[in-house]
Amino acid sequence: MTRRGFVRGTGLAVAGLALRSTGLRSAEATGFRVALLSDTHIPADPQGQYRGFFPVRNLAAVVPAVISAQPEIAVICGDAARLTGEVGDYEALKALLSPLAERTPVYLGLGNHDNRANFFQVFDPLPEGRQEVSGKHVAVIERPGVRLIVLDSLLYVDRVAGLLGKAQRQWLAEFLEKTDDRATALLVHHTLGDGDGDLLDADRLFALIRPHPKVRAIFFGHSHVWGITERAGVHLVNLPAVGYNFRDQDPVGWVEASFSAAGVDLLLHATAGNRDGDGSRHSLRWG
């Protein structure tokens, strides 16, 4: 399957990992503020490009904007590295993220262009919220009105499909069963369609969360498309890529989110590609 053909799908997936940070800001009246990024695709070579986009330059421009927004945390939903997740890619990524990580925790998910072993040579997992799941890296972020769960869908390096896997699904089912009913959002990398390049156990994921209406939304990347849809009463938010788009019609950028017990307010920051929607706002209410 070609990447251009793949972006027509819909989807989900991520891994709960993070840069160490000096501190954590308290929640503000506006809600729990989160910077949502995906598909940074950082190469070791700062001049690396794809379709005329320079991912290193893009992230270098986004980081100050994220800092200015003053989020409590930032999450990158997978494909942090360019293609095969080389150590040099992650060293470049860490340098780019350092100004942000000095101010707030940065959780990094693993996508199909990441390499788990190489990632851990450069980054340490964030101790707060890390969960013990065999073969996966999962994090839980708790706030009074909302809970975020960062999942791991890395299956193969530099191949398109993703998988949560039995151990992670079992952990999630048990976790949802024993926790309170506060609004919960999942953050992953892969899309949630039924194609060969999507999350291969997406249907099993939806079957798992069906008895738990507290799961209100799923955020994901992978397709390099910005879009908001719904499935079985769950809001699905496809985050734009920071590195580059696959189609001229799609924005390149990131999303500012403010979570509360009632829902989430989203603000699109389109920094490149199709910028027509830059500054657009979307409010998703928990039904």
C-alpha positions as CSV (number, residue, x, y, z in Angstrom):
1,M,0.0,0.0,0.0
2,T,1.3,3.4,-0.9
3,R,1.4,6.3,1.6
4,R,-0.8,8.4,-0.7
5,G,-3.4,5.6,-0.8
6,F,-3.2,5.1,2.9
7,V,-4.1,8.6,3.9
8,R,-7.6,8.0,2.7
9,G,-8.3,5.8,5.7
10,T,-9.4,6.8,9.2
11,G,-7.7,6.0,12.5
12,L,-5.7,5.6,15.9
13,A,-2.4,4.8,18.0
14,V,0.7,5.9,20.4
15,A,3.3,5.0,23.1
16,G,3.5,6.6,26.6
17,L,7.0,8.0,26.8
18,A,8.5,11.3,27.7
19,L,11.3,13.8,28.1
20,R,12.2,14.7,31.7
21,S,11.1,18.1,32.8
22,T,11.8,20.5,35.6
23,G,8.2,20.9,36.7
24,L,4.5,20.9,36.1
25,R,2.2,24.0,36.0
26,S,-1.0,23.9,38.0
27,A,-4.4,23.7,36.2
28,E,-5.8,27.0,35.2
29,A,-9.4,28.2,35.1
30,T,-9.4,27.6,31.3
31,G,-9.0,23.8,31.9
32,F,-6.2,21.3,31.5
33,R,-4.2,22.7,28.6
34,V,-2.3,20.3,26.3
35,A,-0.3,20.8,23.2
36,L,-1.0,18.0,20.7
37,L,1.5,17.2,18.0
38,S,2.1,14.3,15.7
39,D,4.3,13.0,13.0
40,T,7.3,15.3,13.5
41,H,9.5,13.0,11.4
42,I,12.8,14.5,12.5
43,P,15.9,13.4,10.6
44,A,19.5,13.6,11.9
45,D,20.2,15.8,8.8
46,P,18.8,19.3,9.4
47,Q,18.5,19.7,5.7
48,G,16.4,16.6,5.2
49,Q,13.2,17.3,3.3
50,Y,10.1,15.7,1.9
51,R,7.7,17.2,-0.6
52,G,9.5,20.6,-0.1
53,F,9.0,20.5,3.7
54,F,11.9,20.6,6.1
55,P,10.7,18.8,9.3
56,V,13.6,20.2,11.4
57,R,12.7,23.8,10.5
58,N,9.0,23.1,11.0
59,L,9.5,21.8,14.6
60,A,12.0,24.5,15.4
61,A,9.3,27.1,14.5
62,V,6.5,25.2,16.4
63,V,8.4,24.8,19.7
64,P,8.4,28.6,20.6
65,A,4.7,28.8,19.7
66,V,3.9,25.8,22.0
67,I,5.9,27.4,24.8
68,S,4.0,30.7,24.3
69,A,0.7,28.8,24.7
70,Q,1.9,27.6,28.1
71,P,0.5,24.0,28.1
72,E,0.7,21.9,31.2
73,I,1.9,19.0,29.1
74,A,2.7,18.3,25.4
75,V,2.2,15.0,23.6
76,I,3.7,13.9,20.3
77,C,1.5,11.1,18.9
78,G,4.1,9.0,17.1
79,D,6.4,9.0,14.1
80,A,8.8,11.3,16.0
81,A,11.7,10.2,13.7
82,R,11.9,10.5,9.9
83,L,11.8,6.8,8.7
84,T,13.6,4.2,10.7
85,G,14.1,5.8,14.1
86,E,17.9,6.2,14.0
87,V,19.8,7.3,17.2
88,G,20.8,10.5,15.3
89,D,17.2,11.3,14.6
90,Y,16.3,11.1,18.3
91,E,19.4,13.2,19.3
92,A,18.2,15.9,16.9
93,L,14.7,15.6,18.2
94,K,15.8,15.9,21.8
95,A,17.8,19.1,21.1
96,L,14.8,20.6,19.3
97,L,12.4,19.8,22.2
98,S,14.8,20.8,25.0
99,P,13.5,24.4,25.4
100,L,9.9,23.0,25.8
101,A,10.9,20.1,28.0
102,E,12.6,22.6,30.4
103,R,9.1,24.1,31.0
104,T,6.7,21.2,30.8
105,P,6.6,17.4,30.4
106,V,6.7,16.2,26.8
107,Y,5.2,12.8,26.2
108,L,6.4,11.1,23.1
109,G,4.5,8.3,21.4
110,L,6.0,5.7,19.1
111,G,4.7,5.2,15.6
112,N,5.7,3.0,12.7
113,H,8.7,5.1,11.8
114,D,10.1,4.9,15.3
115,N,12.6,2.4,16.8
116,R,12.0,1.5,20.4
117,A,15.5,0.4,21.2
118,N,17.1,3.5,19.6
119,F,14.6,5.8,21.2
120,F,15.6,4.6,24.7
121,Q,19.2,5.2,24.0
122,V,18.4,8.9,23.9
123,F,15.2,9.4,25.9
124,D,14.2,8.2,29.4
125,P,10.6,7.3,30.1
126,L,8.8,9.8,32.3
127,P,8.4,8.2,35.7
128,E,5.0,10.0,36.5
129,G,2.1,8.0,35.2
130,R,4.1,5.2,33.5
131,Q,2.3,1.9,33.5
132,E,3.7,-1.7,33.5
133,V,2.6,-3.3,30.3
134,S,4.6,-6.1,28.8
135,G,6.4,-5.0,25.6
136,K,4.7,-1.6,25.5
137,H,5.1,1.8,27.0
138,V,2.0,3.3,28.4
139,A,1.4,6.5,30.4
140,V,-1.7,7.8,32.4
141,I,-2.1,11.5,33.1
142,E,-4.6,12.2,35.8
143,R,-6.4,15.6,36.4
144,P,-9.5,16.4,38.4
145,G,-11.8,16.6,35.4
146,V,-10.1,14.4,32.8
147,R,-7.8,11.4,32.3
148,L,-5.5,11.0,29.4
149,I,-4.1,7.5,28.4
150,V,-1.1,7.4,26.0
151,L,-1.0,4.0,24.3
152,D,1.7,2.3,22.3
153,S,0.9,0.9,18.8
154,L,4.4,0.4,17.3
155,L,4.4,-3.0,15.6
156,Y,7.1,-2.9,12.9
157,V,9.7,-0.2,12.1
158,D,9.2,1.5,8.8
159,R,6.1,-0.5,7.9
160,V,2.7,1.0,7.9
161,A,0.5,-1.1,10.2
162,G,0.2,-0.8,13.9
163,L,-1.0,-3.0,16.8
164,L,-1.9,-2.5,20.4
165,G,-1.6,-6.2,21.1
166,K,-3.2,-8.5,23.6
167,A,-1.2,-7.5,26.7
168,Q,-1.9,-3.8,26.2
169,R,-5.6,-4.4,25.5
170,Q,-5.9,-6.6,28.6
171,W,-4.2,-3.9,30.7
172,L,-6.6,-1.2,29.3
173,A,-9.7,-3.3,29.9
174,E,-8.6,-3.9,33.5
175,F,-7.6,-0.3,34.0
176,L,-10.9,1.1,32.7
177,E,-12.8,-1.4,34.9
178,K,-11.2,-0.3,38.2
179,T,-10.9,3.5,37.7
180,D,-13.5,6.2,38.4
181,D,-15.9,7.6,35.7
182,R,-14.1,10.8,34.9
183,A,-13.9,11.7,31.2
184,T,-11.1,9.7,29.5
185,A,-9.3,10.3,26.3
186,L,-6.9,7.9,24.5
187,L,-3.9,9.1,22.6
188,V,-2.3,6.8,20.0
189,H,-0.6,6.9,16.7
190,H,-2.3,4.8,14.1
191,T,-5.6,5.4,12.3
192,L,-8.7,3.4,13.2
193,G,-9.9,2.2,9.8
194,D,-9.9,-1.4,8.6
195,G,-7.1,-1.1,6.0
196,D,-3.8,-2.9,6.1
197,G,-2.0,0.3,7.2
198,D,-4.4,1.1,10.1
199,L,-4.4,-0.1,13.7
200,L,-5.0,-3.8,13.1
201,D,-6.9,-4.4,16.3
202,A,-9.0,-1.2,16.1
203,D,-12.3,-3.2,16.2
204,R,-11.1,-5.0,19.3
205,L,-10.3,-1.6,20.9
206,F,-13.8,-0.3,20.2
207,A,-15.3,-3.5,21.6
208,L,-13.1,-3.1,24.7
209,I,-14.2,0.5,25.4
210,R,-17.9,0.0,24.5
211,P,-18.8,-0.9,28.1
212,H,-17.0,2.2,29.3
213,P,-18.8,5.4,28.2
214,K,-16.3,7.5,30.1
215,V,-14.0,7.0,27.1
216,R,-15.0,10.1,25.3
217,A,-12.3,10.7,22.6
218,I,-9.4,9.2,20.8
219,F,-6.6,11.4,19.4
220,F,-4.2,10.0,16.7
221,G,-2.0,10.9,13.8
222,H,-0.4,8.7,11.1
223,S,-2.4,9.9,8.1
224,H,-1.1,13.5,8.2
225,V,-4.6,14.8,8.0
226,W,-6.6,17.2,10.2
227,G,-10.1,16.0,10.9
228,I,-12.8,15.3,13.5
229,T,-15.3,12.5,13.2
230,E,-17.2,10.2,15.6
231,R,-17.6,6.4,15.9
232,A,-19.9,4.7,18.4
233,G,-20.3,7.9,20.4
234,V,-16.6,8.5,20.7
235,H,-15.0,11.6,19.2
236,L,-12.1,10.8,16.9
237,V,-9.6,13.6,16.3
238,N,-7.0,13.1,13.6
239,L,-4.1,15.4,14.3
240,P,-2.2,17.2,11.5
241,A,1.5,16.4,11.0
242,V,4.2,18.8,12.1
243,G,6.8,17.4,9.5
244,Y,4.9,17.5,6.2
245,N,1.6,16.6,4.6
246,F,0.9,14.1,1.9
247,R,-1.7,16.2,0.1
248,D,-1.6,19.9,-0.7
249,Q,-5.1,20.3,0.7
250,D,-4.0,19.4,4.3
251,P,-2.5,21.7,6.9
252,V,0.8,21.1,8.6
253,G,0.9,22.1,12.3
254,W,-0.3,21.3,15.7
255,V,-3.4,21.6,18.0
256,E,-3.9,23.4,21.3
257,A,-6.4,21.6,23.5
258,S,-8.2,22.7,26.7
259,F,-9.8,19.7,28.5
260,S,-12.4,19.9,31.2
261,A,-15.0,17.6,32.7
262,A,-17.5,18.9,30.1
263,G,-15.4,18.4,27.0
264,V,-12.4,19.7,25.1
265,D,-11.9,22.9,23.1
266,L,-9.5,22.6,20.2
267,L,-7.5,25.3,18.4
268,L,-5.7,24.5,15.1
269,H,-2.3,26.1,14.5
270,A,-1.7,25.6,10.8
271,T,1.9,26.6,10.3
272,A,2.5,25.3,6.7
273,G,0.7,23.5,4.0
274,N,-2.9,24.5,3.6
275,R,-3.3,27.3,6.2
276,D,-6.9,28.2,5.4
277,G,-8.1,26.7,8.7
278,D,-5.4,28.4,10.9
279,G,-7.0,29.6,14.1
280,S,-10.2,27.6,13.7
281,R,-11.8,26.4,16.9
282,H,-13.8,23.3,17.6
283,S,-15.6,22.4,20.8
284,L,-16.4,18.8,21.6
285,R,-18.8,18.2,24.4
286,W,-19.0,14.9,26.3
287,G,-22.5,13.6,25.8
